[in-house]
Amino acid sequence: MVQTVIGVLHIVSDLDKCCRFYSSIFGFEQKSLLELEGDDYADLFDLKGIKIRVANLSLGAENFWLGQFISHKSKCYPENSRSNDLWFQHLAIVVSDMDQAYEILKKNKVQGISSAPQTIPEWNKSAAGIRAYYFQGPEGHPLEIINFPKGKGLPKWQGCSEHIFLGIDHTAIAIHDTDTSITFYRDFLGMYIVGESLNYGETQERLSGVSGAKVRITAMRFPNSKGVGIEFLQYLNPPDGRTKESPSACDLFATTTIIAVDDVDGMYRRAVKTSIPVLSREIIKSDIIKSGSSSFIVADPDGHRILITNLN
């Protein structure tokens, strides 16, 4: 039985710089810093001679990982990347006050994707009143700050807080076909739909930075509703989003969603039996998430990477 989405791994080229970015602006706390190498990690990432530094950061109750491949050169995001390209995957950071959060981002001169914070209009009943803003991290990773009004989002995001940046609500991935993605995430991983909306018009254009954007959005979570959610972004318009390249594990756009399960061996056998792309050479013992945890990596229908591990 799958347990939860425990976070996301961003690949970076300058780990120290990126750690400072997340800690100084958002208040992420660095929980650990490891330097890992050897055959097990070569098998996990399918890269020879691997050496990687990994930092585990936390904000509120959620975790986030940054990894720098010392042994390999990382390719940057493809030129002119847009929100409808299928390698797009953002991390959504919940804020208690959107205006204050936006001022902090401007003060720190982050690179915006959105023109400014956007409020979902009242006609969009399932998402009305949600405020959001897309921007980039220091190495081009898409990020979002999001504020949920009363009655929207998880209960824990409601109420007063002395902090502006509260935690991580979800990771959002650009996909080609919603039904295909639902089948994978429901039937293989055990997630279920918790929300759907169709976003379009000037608000969605300004939010995504994509002219004429019309997006089918599907929010997925595990039955216990704990951990981070996964949100599908299917751009019905424009239809010219680039298909996902096949990045090496060390490339900056090889973002990996991390999912904890009870039975890693069983999930591995199911993946092989059902011809799900397994990107690792085998199940390996890894210290990346927790010392000695069993792990392997698969790809979803659009090539987004998922690290399946246990916490036992």
C-alpha positions in Angstrom: 0.0 0.0 0.0 1.4 3.4 -1.1 1.9 5.8 1.8 2.5 9.3 0.7 4.3 11.8 -1.6 7.1 12.9 0.7 8.6 15.6 -1.5 10.5 16.5 -4.7 14.2 16.3 -5.7 15.5 19.2 -7.8 18.8 18.7 -9.5 21.0 21.8 -9.3 24.5 22.8 -10.4 25.4 24.9 -7.4 24.0 23.3 -4.2 25.3 25.9 -1.8 23.8 28.8 -3.7 20.4 27.1 -4.1 20.3 26.2 -0.4 20.9 29.8 0.5 18.1 30.9 -1.9 15.5 28.6 -0.2 16.6 29.3 3.3 17.0 33.1 3.1 13.8 33.8 1.2 11.4 31.2 2.3 12.8 30.0 5.6 13.6 26.4 4.6 15.7 24.7 7.2 18.5 22.4 6.2 18.1 19.1 7.9 21.0 17.1 6.4 23.8 17.3 3.8 25.3 14.1 2.4 27.9 13.3 -0.2 27.2 9.9 -1.8 29.0 7.7 -4.4 29.4 4.1 -5.4 27.8 1.4 -7.5 24.5 1.5 -5.8 23.9 5.1 -6.8 25.2 4.4 -10.3 22.5 1.7 -10.5 19.8 4.0 -9.0 20.4 6.9 -11.4 21.8 4.8 -14.3 25.0 6.8 -14.4 28.5 5.5 -14.2 31.0 6.9 -11.7 28.4 8.9 -9.8 29.2 11.3 -7.0 26.3 13.5 -5.7 25.8 15.9 -2.8 22.2 15.9 -1.5 20.6 18.5 0.9 17.4 17.8 2.7 15.4 21.0 3.4 12.1 21.4 5.3 9.4 24.0 5.5 6.6 23.4 8.0 5.8 19.7 7.8 7.0 19.2 4.3 10.4 18.1 2.9 12.3 19.1 -0.3 15.6 17.8 -1.6 18.4 19.4 -3.7 21.0 17.3 -5.4 24.2 18.3 -7.2 26.1 15.8 -9.3 29.7 16.5 -8.7 30.8 13.8 -11.1 28.7 14.9 -14.1 27.9 18.1 -15.9 24.2 19.1 -15.7 22.3 20.4 -18.8 20.3 23.5 -18.2 16.6 23.9 -18.9 15.9 23.9 -22.7 16.0 27.4 -24.1 12.7 29.4 -23.9 11.0 26.9 -21.7 7.3 27.6 -21.1 4.7 26.4 -18.6 3.1 24.1 -21.3 6.3 22.2 -22.2 6.1 18.7 -20.8 9.2 19.0 -18.7 7.5 21.7 -16.7 7.1 20.7 -13.0 6.7 23.3 -10.3 6.7 23.2 -6.5 3.8 25.1 -4.8 4.7 26.9 -1.6 1.7 28.0 0.5 1.7 31.6 1.8 -0.4 33.2 4.5 -0.3 36.7 2.8 0.2 36.9 -1.0 1.0 40.6 -1.1 3.7 40.3 1.5 5.1 37.2 -0.1 5.2 38.9 -3.5 7.0 41.9 -2.1 9.7 39.6 -0.6 10.2 37.9 -4.0 10.5 41.3 -5.8 12.9 42.5 -3.2 15.1 39.4 -3.9 14.7 40.0 -7.6 13.4 36.6 -8.5 12.6 35.9 -12.2 8.9 36.0 -12.7 6.9 33.7 -15.0 3.6 35.3 -14.1 3.1 39.0 -14.8 2.0 39.5 -11.1 -0.1 37.5 -8.5 -3.4 36.4 -10.0 -6.7 35.7 -8.4 -8.9 32.9 -9.9 -12.2 34.5 -10.8 -15.5 33.8 -9.2 -17.0 32.0 -12.2 -14.4 29.2 -11.7 -16.3 27.7 -8.7 -13.8 25.0 -7.8 -10.8 27.4 -7.6 -12.4 30.8 -7.1 -10.4 33.1 -4.8 -7.2 31.2 -4.9 -4.2 33.5 -5.5 -1.1 32.3 -7.2 2.2 33.5 -8.8 4.7 31.5 -10.9 8.4 32.3 -10.8 11.8 30.7 -11.2 14.4 29.5 -8.8 18.0 30.6 -9.3 18.7 27.9 -11.9 15.4 28.0 -13.7 13.3 25.6 -11.8 9.6 26.6 -11.9 8.1 27.6 -8.5 4.7 28.8 -7.3 3.5 30.7 -4.3 -0.2 30.1 -3.6 -2.7 31.4 -1.1 -5.9 29.5 -0.3 -9.1 31.4 0.8 -11.5 30.0 3.3 -13.0 26.8 2.1 -10.2 26.0 -0.4 -7.2 23.8 0.0 -6.3 21.6 3.0 -7.6 22.6 6.4 -4.1 23.1 7.7 -3.5 26.1 5.3 -6.4 28.0 6.9 -6.2 30.3 9.9 -3.8 32.9 11.1 0.0 32.3 11.1 3.0 34.4 12.1 4.8 33.0 9.2 4.4 34.1 5.6 5.8 30.9 3.9 3.9 27.9 5.4 4.9 24.7 3.6 4.5 22.8 0.3 1.0 21.9 -0.9 1.7 20.1 -4.2 3.9 19.7 -7.2 2.3 20.4 -10.6 3.3 18.6 -13.8 2.5 19.5 -17.4 1.0 16.4 -19.1 -0.2 15.4 -22.6 -3.4 13.6 -21.7 -5.3 13.7 -18.3 -7.0 10.3 -18.7 -3.7 8.6 -19.4 -2.1 10.2 -16.4 -5.1 9.4 -14.1 -4.8 5.8 -15.1 -1.1 5.6 -14.2 -1.3 7.5 -10.9 -4.5 5.8 -9.8 -3.9 2.2 -10.9 -0.2 1.9 -10.3 0.4 4.3 -7.4 -3.1 4.4 -5.7 -3.8 8.1 -5.8 -7.3 9.5 -6.3 -8.8 12.7 -7.7 -9.5 15.4 -5.1 -10.3 18.4 -7.4 -10.7 19.4 -11.0 -11.1 22.7 -12.8 -10.8 24.3 -16.2 -8.8 27.5 -16.1 -8.7 29.9 -19.0 -8.9 33.6 -19.9 -6.7 36.5 -19.1 -6.0 35.3 -15.5 -4.6 32.0 -16.6 -2.6 33.6 -19.4 -1.0 36.1 -16.9 -0.4 33.3 -14.4 1.2 30.8 -16.7 2.9 33.2 -19.0 1.4 31.4 -22.0 -0.8 33.3 -24.4 -4.2 31.8 -25.0 -3.8 29.3 -22.1 -6.7 26.9 -21.5 -5.7 24.3 -18.9 -7.5 21.3 -17.6 -6.3 20.9 -14.0 -6.6 17.7 -11.9 -5.5 17.5 -8.3 -4.4 14.0 -7.0 -3.7 12.8 -3.5 -3.4 9.6 -1.6 -6.4 8.4 0.5 -4.9 9.6 3.8 -4.6 13.2 2.3 -1.2 13.5 4.0 2.0 14.6 2.3 2.3 16.6 -0.9 -0.3 16.4 -3.7 0.3 16.0 -7.4 -1.5 18.3 -9.9 -1.9 17.6 -13.6 -1.8 20.5 -16.0 -3.1 19.6 -19.5 -2.9 22.5 -21.8 -5.8 22.2 -24.2 -4.6 25.4 -25.7 -2.1 26.3 -27.0 -1.3 22.7 -28.3 2.3 23.5 -29.1 3.9 22.5 -25.8 7.1 20.7 -26.5 7.2 17.0 -25.6 9.4 16.0 -22.7 13.0 15.4 -23.7 14.7 12.3 -22.0 17.0 14.1 -19.6 19.9 12.4 -17.9 19.4 12.0 -14.2 21.9 14.8 -13.7 20.1 17.4 -15.8 18.4 20.4 -14.2 15.0 19.5 -15.6 15.1 15.9 -14.4 13.0 16.8 -11.4 11.9 13.7 -9.4 8.8 13.2 -7.3 9.6 11.1 -4.2 6.9 8.6 -3.1 7.2 6.4 0.0 5.6 2.9 -0.1 5.3 -0.1 2.2 6.4 -2.7 -0.3 9.2 -1.5 -2.7 9.8 -5.0 -4.0 6.1 -5.5 -4.9 6.0 -2.1 -6.6 9.1 -3.0 -8.6 7.6 -6.3 -9.7 4.3 -4.5 -10.7 6.3 -1.9 -12.7 8.2 -4.6 -14.6 5.1 -6.7 -15.2 3.0 -3.8 -16.6 5.9 -2.4 -18.7 6.2 0.8 -16.8 9.6 2.3 -17.7 12.0 1.6 -14.9 14.9 4.0 -15.0 17.1 2.3 -12.4 19.1 -0.8 -13.1 17.6 -2.5 -10.0 16.3 -1.8 -6.5 19.2 -0.4 -4.5 19.9 0.6 -0.9 20.1 4.4 -0.7 20.8 7.0 2.0 19.3 9.9 -0.1 15.9 9.9 1.7 16.6 7.7 4.7 19.6 5.6 5.6 19.5 2.2 4.0 16.1 2.7 2.3 15.3 0.5 -0.7 14.7 2.7 -3.8 14.2 2.7 -7.6 13.1 5.2 -10.2 10.3 5.0 -12.8 8.9 7.3 -15.4 5.3 8.3 -15.7 3.5 8.5 -19.2 5.1 11.9 -19.9 8.6 11.1 -18.7 8.3 12.7 -15.3 10.6 10.9 -12.9 9.3 9.2 -9.7 11.6 7.8 -7.0 9.8 5.0 -5.1 11.3 4.3 -1.7 10.5 3.1 1.8 11.0 4.7 5.2 11.4 1.5 7.2 
